[in-house]
Amino acid sequence: MSDCRVEANGNATILHLSGALMIDYATRLRSILSDSLKSADRIEIEVSSVTGIDVSCLQLFCAAHRTSVRMNRPLRILDDRSAVFRQTARHAGWLRPAGCTPGKGAGCLWAEGVCHE
């Protein structure tokens, strides 16, 4: 079972995700990310309690990040990522040496040094 606890911290929203983030949770996760982007100046996603994740949810994080860049609202995944999160991102081919957007690579969720082991 997946869960999300939303914490307001000043002008930031922290999303504490837990459980298995699989395709059956993707619609809910999309809604949570969308609502957060509309209401917060900064979004932080805490995934240390994630026990499973699939590509559908990784894609949602990427799409939310691209939207946040356009809106000039930082979005990041906190550094205490679960091993499952890192392994899935690596096996799915999401980790990369540079960001996907020229000139904005330092903020890419999947660039080396941002999503690392």
Buried (B, 14 or more C-beta within 10 A) or exposed (E): EBEBEEEEEEEBBBBBBBBBBBEEBBEEBBEBBBEBBEEBEBBBBBBBEBEBBBBBBBBBBBEBBBBBBEEEBBBBBEEEBBEBBBEBBBEBEBBBEEBBEEEEBEBBBBBBEBBEE
